[in-house]
Amino acid sequence: MALNPRTRGPRRTLAALMVVLIVLFGGIAAAATWASAQWTPKLGLDLEGGTEMTLEPVLADASQQVNQGQLDKARDIISQRVDSYGVAEAEVTTQGGRNIVVSIPGTPDAATLDAIKKPSQLRFRAVLTADAGSPQASATGTATATGTETTGTGTGTPSSTATTPPPAFTPDTPATSAATSANRAVPQALMADPTPAPTSATPTDAGTATPSATPTDASDPAWVTPEILDEFTKLDCSKQGAVNAVVDDPAKPLVTCSDDQKSKYILGPVEVDGTDIADASAGYQVSQNGQPTSVVEVQLKFTSDGAKKFGDVTTRLIGLQGVRNQFAIVLDKQVISAPTTQAAITNGQASITGNFTIESARALANQLKFGALPMSFALQTQDDISPTLGSEQLKLGLLAGLIGMLLVIVYSLLQYRLLGLVTVASLVIAALLTYGVLTFLGWSYNFRLTMAGVTGVIVAIGVTADSFIVYFERIRDEVREGRPLVAAVEAGWARARRTILAADAVNFLAAAVLYFLASGNVRGFAFTLGVTTLIDLAVVFLFTHPVVAMLAHTKFFGGGHKWSGLDPERLGAKSRYVGRGRFVRGEPTAKIPATVSRSRSMAHTEGKV
């Protein structure tokens, strides 16, 4: 039996959907065979349980007590570590004003647990070279640092220009200080470098120095060996956990990324560490007459030993050009800021100025002050925790979703008769896509499905059913107007498509806003709602419409059978004028030639009379 050439377009669309399903589940099969993927979505802490660790921050000076600001900063540091290892749906909280409780779903490996509870390290290193954090299109650019320009051609696009200079170290006078204390909590979202560090156009910015066989100081380009340069070239900061495997040896150069992943660096050995900082605070700089200005600064105070070290470093850096004039601040192997050096600072009191807001300055001050603490985390307890809801609640949630789907199917069959079978098939395809996407995301992005996420999937059943109802009702409206089914399907789709796109756009926008503004399990609900909204669009465009378009060319549906759900008489179709004094009541195209034949026969008979 030859295929109808008019259904060639819908058949191609269905073939494309089939390819998507094969690629999706084929990828899962390959990952399950040769990688660590599984055939089911990963579950969150409330459904699967996991590991709970109670950590106690410990200072090097046992006589000192950890205050609330230090505890909050320690919690933020651990949260960053958990996120960098891709641990989804983890919970990091404080307990009793003393301890930090970390709850991780599933069974984390030993490397992840060790990385979470390792001591916090703040270090200062000289910048040897810098570039864009991720591969960029080939470009020619300039990098500027402290007013000296160097040019060159490379594969990296500079991340800053002379109009947005990096922060700068300048001397600070205590008498003119109007800083506010930084000993308070700062939202994690504000903890970002105000401007990206300048990047060199070539991966080895040697400035005016001449490399030697043996490095003479921490700024000597001789530290950049071919092995270091190769590691620097291969580093892609846009990848999750890009610096997890980096070894932070204080006596050796370090290849690392900025905390915003926009820049990467080769840094010299450590010259100043966190124990050399006595205090850090943020505020508005004051003028010579004692009045506050609009310039925001971060003030640093060093210990006596730290002041000497910092003075020696800034005395050397002031004579260097390009990015080698910068002194990077590194916290947990990531550069949080890389200010330029504008003066030799020997009094132990420095001011960092730049394109700061007061919030971002306080965030940097917190990182310097609390990250500078010689803090380690003592493991108090480590227990396996049972799920708060458990498999029974998951079964009840899935049962609720199944009941909802059955109600939608029953309604569709009663309302649309056999056309409702398209709804059933579409829901099955949507369920397959949702299951596959959530499973794939669990392997590739460590996404975990919580009970709130299951709720988002259940809500999506109603969103998907709404799209079918809009489409089918539009087709029925066109049939009532007297159009044949093939024309009614295309006209109804043109009208329903705009409504479906608008409704799903509103749903997706609501899910996106909820995801970015909410926290905890609510984000899981918003994420799954957003994903299933996109899947709804894919199913309607790639399956529902093509199937209905193909059914319109069949005798059962195109002929308006009373069980098709598209019977013109049952829908109350209007009479339609078709020319030569003839009217039809929405009859299918297949019956029109017979009507025309009867009309011509009657006309011929009347002519004979």
C-alpha positions in Angstrom: 0.0 0.0 0.0 1.4 3.3 -1.2 1.9 6.0 1.4 -0.1 9.2 1.0 2.3 11.9 -0.3 0.3 14.6 1.6 1.5 13.0 4.9 5.2 13.2 4.0 5.8 16.2 6.3 4.2 14.7 9.4 6.1 11.4 8.8 9.4 13.3 8.7 8.6 15.1 12.0 7.7 11.8 13.7 11.0 10.3 12.4 12.9 13.2 13.9 11.2 12.5 17.3 12.1 8.9 17.0 15.7 9.9 16.4 15.6 12.1 19.6 14.3 9.2 21.7 17.0 6.8 20.3 19.8 9.2 20.9 18.5 10.0 24.4 18.2 6.4 25.6 21.2 5.3 23.6 23.3 7.8 25.4 21.9 6.6 28.8 22.7 3.0 27.7 26.3 3.9 26.7 26.8 5.8 29.9 25.4 2.9 32.0 27.7 0.5 30.2 31.0 2.4 30.1 30.5 5.1 32.7 28.8 5.5 36.1 25.3 6.2 34.9 22.2 4.3 36.0 18.9 3.5 34.4 16.8 5.4 36.9 16.8 9.0 38.0 18.9 9.8 41.0 16.9 10.5 44.2 17.4 13.3 46.6 18.1 13.3 50.3 14.4 13.1 51.3 13.8 10.0 49.2 17.0 8.1 49.2 18.8 9.3 52.4 22.6 9.8 52.4 25.5 10.7 54.7 25.4 13.3 57.4 28.7 14.9 58.8 28.9 17.1 61.8 32.0 19.3 61.6 33.5 21.6 64.2 35.6 24.6 63.0 38.9 24.5 65.0 41.3 27.5 65.1 45.0 27.2 65.4 44.9 29.1 68.7 42.9 26.8 71.0 42.3 29.7 73.4 40.1 31.5 70.8 36.5 30.7 70.2 34.8 30.7 66.8 32.3 33.6 66.6 29.2 33.6 64.5 30.7 35.5 61.6 33.5 32.9 61.4 31.0 30.1 61.6 28.9 31.5 58.8 32.0 32.0 56.6 33.1 28.4 57.3 29.6 27.3 56.2 29.9 29.3 53.0 33.3 27.7 52.3 32.0 24.2 52.7 28.9 25.1 50.5 31.3 26.2 47.8 33.2 22.9 48.1 30.1 20.9 47.9 28.9 22.8 44.8 32.3 22.4 43.1 32.0 18.6 43.3 28.6 18.6 41.7 26.8 17.4 44.8 23.1 18.3 44.1 20.4 18.7 46.8 23.0 18.8 49.6 22.2 20.7 52.8 24.8 22.8 54.7 23.6 24.3 58.0 24.9 25.5 61.3 24.0 23.9 64.6 24.1 25.3 68.1 26.3 28.2 67.1 29.3 25.9 67.1 29.0 23.1 64.5 28.3 22.7 60.8 26.1 19.9 59.6 26.6 18.7 56.1 23.9 16.3 54.6 24.8 14.7 51.3 22.4 12.5 49.3 23.5 9.0 48.3 26.9 7.6 49.1 29.7 10.1 48.4 33.2 8.8 47.7 36.1 9.2 50.1 37.7 12.0 47.9 34.5 14.1 48.2 34.3 13.7 51.9 37.9 14.5 52.4 37.7 17.6 50.2 34.7 18.9 52.1 36.4 18.8 55.6 39.9 19.9 54.6 41.3 23.1 56.2 40.6 26.4 54.6 43.6 28.1 52.9 44.1 31.7 51.9 47.3 32.5 50.1 48.8 35.4 48.1 50.7 34.6 44.9 52.3 36.8 42.2 50.7 36.6 38.8 52.9 35.3 36.0 50.4 35.2 33.2 46.6 35.3 32.7 44.1 34.5 30.0 40.4 34.0 29.4 39.0 31.1 31.5 37.5 29.2 28.6 38.5 28.7 24.9 37.7 31.8 22.9 37.6 32.6 19.2 40.9 33.8 17.8 41.3 37.5 18.3 43.9 40.2 18.6 43.6 42.3 21.7 45.3 44.4 24.3 45.7 43.9 28.0 46.2 46.8 30.3 47.6 46.9 33.8 48.6 50.0 35.7 48.7 52.1 32.6 51.2 50.1 30.7 49.9 48.4 27.5 51.2 45.2 26.0 49.9 43.9 22.7 49.9 40.6 21.0 47.9 38.0 19.2 46.5 34.8 20.9 43.6 32.5 21.1 42.2 34.2 24.2 40.0 37.2 24.3 41.1 39.7 27.0 38.5 39.9 29.8 39.2 43.5 30.7 40.3 46.7 29.2 41.6 50.1 30.3 38.1 51.2 31.0 37.5 48.5 33.6 40.8 48.1 35.5 41.3 45.4 38.1 41.4 46.4 41.8 44.6 48.0 43.0 46.7 47.9 46.2 47.4 51.3 47.6 48.8 52.5 50.9 46.2 53.0 53.6 46.3 55.6 56.5 44.5 54.5 59.7 43.6 58.1 60.6 41.5 58.5 57.5 39.8 55.1 57.7 36.0 55.1 57.8 35.6 51.4 57.1 32.8 49.4 58.6 33.4 46.0 60.2 33.3 43.1 57.8 32.6 40.6 60.6 29.1 39.7 59.5 27.4 37.4 57.1 27.3 38.2 53.4 25.0 36.4 50.9 26.9 34.0 48.7 25.5 35.6 45.5 27.5 38.8 46.3 30.8 37.1 46.8 32.3 37.8 43.4 35.2 39.8 42.1 33.9 43.3 41.0 35.8 43.1 37.7 37.6 40.3 36.0 41.3 40.2 36.2 43.1 41.5 33.2 44.3 38.9 30.8 47.3 38.9 28.6 47.0 38.5 24.9 49.7 35.8 24.9 49.9 33.0 27.4 53.3 34.0 28.7 53.4 37.6 29.6 57.0 38.1 30.6 56.8 41.9 31.0 60.2 43.5 30.9 62.0 40.7 32.7 64.3 38.2 31.0 63.7 34.5 31.9 66.5 32.7 33.5 67.3 29.1 34.0 66.6 29.2 37.7 63.9 31.5 39.1 65.3 34.4 41.2 62.0 35.4 42.8 58.3 34.5 42.7 57.7 36.8 39.7 60.4 35.3 37.5 58.9 33.9 34.2 61.3 31.0 34.6 58.7 29.4 36.7 56.6 28.9 33.5 58.1 25.6 32.3 56.7 23.8 29.2 54.8 21.5 31.5 53.2 24.4 33.4 52.4 26.1 30.1 50.8 22.9 28.7 48.7 22.6 31.8 47.6 26.2 31.5 46.6 25.8 27.9 44.5 22.7 28.6 42.7 24.2 31.6 39.1 25.1 30.8 37.6 27.0 33.8 34.0 26.7 32.4 34.0 23.0 33.2 32.6 22.0 36.6 35.3 21.0 39.1 38.1 22.3 36.8 40.5 22.9 39.7 39.6 20.0 41.9 42.6 18.0 40.8 45.0 21.0 41.1 47.7 20.4 43.7 48.2 23.6 45.7 51.9 23.3 46.7 53.0 26.6 48.3 56.5 26.2 47.1 55.6 25.7 43.5 53.7 27.7 40.8 50.0 27.2 40.6 47.7 27.0 37.5 44.2 27.8 38.5 41.0 29.7 37.8 39.2 32.8 39.1 36.2 32.1 41.3 33.9 33.4 38.6 35.5 31.0 36.0 36.1 34.0 33.6 39.9 34.0 33.9 42.7 31.5 34.4 46.2 32.2 35.8 49.7 30.9 36.2 50.8 32.1 39.7 54.2 32.1 41.4 54.9 30.4 44.7 53.2 31.6 47.9 54.8 34.7 49.5 52.1 35.7 52.0 49.4 33.5 53.5 46.2 34.0 55.5 48.0 33.9 58.9 49.8 37.1 58.0 46.5 39.1 57.9 45.5 40.7 61.2 42.2 42.3 60.0 40.1 43.2 56.9 37.2 45.6 56.6 35.2 47.5 54.0 33.8 51.0 53.7 33.9 54.3 51.9 37.2 56.0 51.4 37.5 59.4 53.0 39.0 62.5 51.5 41.8 64.6 53.0 39.3 66.8 54.8 37.8 63.8 56.5 34.6 63.6 54.4 33.4 60.2 53.0 33.8 59.9 49.2 31.9 57.6 46.8 35.0 55.4 46.4 34.6 52.0 48.0 37.7 50.3 49.5 38.7 47.1 51.3 41.3 47.8 54.0 43.9 45.2 55.0 46.0 45.1 58.1 48.9 42.8 58.3 50.8 41.3 61.3 54.4 42.4 61.9 55.8 39.5 59.9 53.1 39.9 57.2 53.9 43.6 56.9 57.5 42.8 56.1 56.6 40.1 53.6 54.0 42.3 51.9 56.3 45.2 51.8 59.0 43.2 50.0 56.5 41.9 47.5 55.0 45.2 46.6 58.4 46.8 46.3 59.3 44.2 43.7 55.9 44.3 41.9 55.8 48.1 41.5 58.7 47.8 39.0 56.9 45.2 36.8 54.5 45.7 34.0 51.5 44.0 32.6 49.7 41.3 34.6 53.0 40.6 36.4 52.3 43.7 38.4 49.3 41.9 40.0 49.3 40.1 43.3 46.6 37.4 43.4 44.5 36.4 46.4 43.8 32.7 46.4 41.2 31.0 48.5 40.8 27.2 48.2 42.8 27.1 45.0 40.7 29.8 43.3 41.6 33.4 42.7 39.1 35.7 44.4 40.8 38.9 43.4 44.0 39.9 41.6 44.7 43.6 42.4 47.5 45.6 40.7 50.3 47.2 42.7 50.4 51.0 42.7 52.9 51.6 45.4 55.4 49.9 47.7 53.5 49.3 50.9 55.8 48.8 53.9 53.6 50.0 56.8 51.4 46.8 56.9 48.3 48.7 56.0 46.9 48.4 52.5 43.8 49.5 50.7 42.2 47.7 47.8 40.2 49.9 45.5 38.4 49.2 42.2 35.0 48.9 40.7 33.5 47.8 44.0 30.0 48.2 45.4 29.8 48.3 49.1 28.2 44.8 49.1 31.0 43.3 47.0 33.7 45.0 49.0 32.2 43.6 52.2 32.1 40.1 50.6 35.8 40.4 49.7 36.6 41.6 53.2 34.8 38.7 54.6 36.8 36.3 52.4 40.0 37.9 53.5 39.2 38.1 57.2 37.6 34.7 57.7 39.4 32.9 54.9 42.6 34.1 56.6 41.8 32.1 59.7 44.1 29.1 60.2 40.9 27.0 60.4 40.4 23.3 60.1 37.3 21.2 60.5 37.2 18.4 63.1 34.8 15.6 62.2 32.5 15.1 65.2 30.1 12.5 63.7 29.5 10.8 60.4 26.3 8.8 60.1 24.1 7.3 57.4 20.8 9.0 57.4 17.5 7.4 56.4 15.2 9.3 54.0 12.8 11.7 55.6 10.0 10.6 53.3 11.2 7.3 52.1 10.2 4.9 49.3 6.6 4.7 50.7 6.0 8.4 50.1 7.6 8.1 46.7 5.2 5.3 45.8 2.3 7.4 47.0 3.5 10.4 44.9 3.8 8.2 41.8 0.4 6.7 42.5 -1.1 10.3 42.7 0.5 11.0 39.3 -0.8 7.8 37.8 -4.4 8.6 39.1 -4.1 12.0 37.6 -3.0 10.6 34.2 -5.9 8.1 34.2 -8.4 10.8 34.9 -7.0 12.8 32.0 -7.2 9.7 29.8 -10.8 9.0 30.8 -11.8 12.6 30.2 -10.2 12.6 26.8 -11.9 9.4 25.7 -15.3 10.7 26.9 -14.9 14.1 25.4 -13.0 13.3 22.2 -13.9 9.6 21.7 -11.2 7.8 19.7 -9.4 11.1 19.1 -8.6 10.9 22.8 -6.2 8.0 22.0 -3.9 10.7 20.6 -3.9 12.2 24.1 -3.0 8.8 25.5 -0.1 8.3 23.1 1.1 11.9 23.7 1.2 11.4 27.4 3.2 8.2 27.0 5.7 10.0 24.8 5.9 12.8 27.3 6.5 10.3 30.2 9.3 8.6 28.2 11.0 11.9 27.4 10.7 13.1 31.0 12.1 9.9 32.4 14.9 9.9 30.0 15.8 13.5 30.5 15.8 13.3 34.3 17.9 10.1 34.2 20.4 11.7 31.8 20.6 14.9 33.9 21.2 12.7 37.0 24.3 11.2 35.3 25.6 14.3 33.5 24.8 17.1 36.0 24.2 15.0 39.2 20.6 16.2 39.3 18.6 14.5 42.0 14.8 14.1 42.1 13.2 15.1 45.4 9.6 14.9 46.4 9.1 18.5 45.4 10.5 17.6 42.0 8.0 14.7 41.7 5.3 17.2 42.4 6.5 19.3 39.5 6.3 16.3 37.2 2.7 15.6 38.4 1.7 19.2 37.8 3.1 18.9 34.3 0.4 16.3 33.4 -2.2 19.0 33.6 0.0 21.4 31.6 0.4 18.8 28.8 -3.4 17.9 28.9 -4.2 21.6 28.6 -2.2 21.9 25.3 -4.1 18.9 23.8 -7.5 20.4 24.8 -6.6 23.7 23.2 -5.6 22.1 20.0 -8.5 19.7 19.7 -11.1 22.4 20.5 -9.6 24.6 17.8 -10.0 21.8 15.3 -13.6 21.3 16.4 -14.3 25.0 16.0 -13.0 24.9 12.4 -15.2 21.8 11.7 -18.2 23.6 13.1 -17.5 26.4 10.6 -18.0 23.9 7.8 -14.4 23.2 6.9 -13.3 19.7 5.8 -11.1 18.0 8.4 -7.8 18.4 6.5 -8.3 22.1 6.3 -9.7 22.3 9.8 -6.5 20.6 11.2 -4.2 23.1 9.6 -6.3 26.1 10.5 -6.9 24.9 14.0 -3.2 24.3 14.5 -2.3 27.8 13.3 -4.7 29.3 15.9 -3.8 26.8 18.7 -0.1 27.1 18.3 0.0 30.7 19.4 -2.1 29.9 22.5 0.1 26.9 23.4 3.3 28.9 23.0 2.0 31.7 25.1 0.7 29.4 27.9 3.9 27.4 28.1 6.0 30.6 28.0 4.2 31.9 31.1 4.7 28.5 32.8 8.4 28.4 32.0 8.9 32.1 33.1 7.2 31.3 36.4 9.3 28.2 36.9 12.5 30.2 36.1 11.7 33.0 38.5 10.8 30.5 41.2 14.1 28.6 40.6 16.3 31.7 40.9 14.5 33.3 43.8 13.7 30.2 45.9 16.0 27.9 47.8 16.0 24.3 49.0 13.5 21.8 47.7 11.4 24.5 46.1 14.1 24.9 43.4 13.7 21.2 42.7 10.0 21.8 42.0 10.7 24.8 39.8 13.4 22.9 37.8 11.2 19.9 37.0 8.3 22.1 36.1 10.5 24.1 33.7 11.9 20.9 32.1 8.5 19.3 31.7 7.1 22.5 30.2 9.8 22.3 27.5 9.0 18.6 27.0 5.3 19.5 26.5 6.2 21.8 23.7 8.4 19.1 22.1 5.6 16.6 22.3 2.9 18.9 20.9 5.0 20.0 18.0 6.8 16.7 17.2 4.1 14.2 18.0 0.6 15.4 18.6 0.2 17.7 15.6 1.9 15.4 13.1 -0.3 12.4 14.3 -3.5 14.4 14.0 -2.5 15.7 10.6 -1.9 12.1 9.4 -5.3 10.9 10.9 -7.1 13.6 9.0 -6.2 11.8 5.7 -7.7 8.5 6.9 -11.2 7.4 6.0 -12.3 6.9 9.7 -11.3 10.4 11.0 -11.4 12.3 7.7 -14.8 10.8 6.9 -16.2 12.1 10.1 -17.1 8.8 11.7 -19.4 9.3 14.7 -16.8 7.6 17.0 -13.9 9.7 15.7 -14.8 12.7 17.9 -14.9 14.9 14.8 -18.4 14.0 13.4 -19.7 17.2 11.8 -23.3 16.5 12.6 -22.5 15.8 16.3 -20.5 19.0 16.5 -23.3 21.0 14.8 -21.4 22.0 11.7 -22.8 24.9 9.7 -23.9 24.6 6.1 -21.3 25.8 3.7 -21.8 27.2 0.2 -19.6 25.4 -2.4 -20.7 27.1 -5.6 -23.4 26.5 -8.4 -26.2 26.7 -5.9 -24.9 23.9 -3.8 -24.6 23.8 0.1 -23.0 21.1 2.3 -23.0 20.6 6.1 -19.3 20.2 6.7 -19.2 16.9 4.9 -15.8 15.4 4.3 -14.1 16.0 1.0 -14.6 12.4 0.0 -18.4 12.9 -0.2 -18.3 16.2 -2.2 -17.8 14.6 -5.7 -20.9 12.5 -5.1 -22.9 15.6 -4.2 -21.5 17.4 -7.3 -22.5 14.3 -9.5 -26.0 14.3 -8.1 -26.4 18.0 -8.8 -25.2 17.7 -12.3 -27.6 14.7 -12.9 -30.5 16.8 -11.6 -29.6 19.7 -13.8 -29.3 17.4 -16.8 -32.7 16.0 -16.2 -34.3 19.4 -15.8 -32.7 20.4 -19.1 -34.4 17.6 -20.9 -37.8 18.4 -19.5 
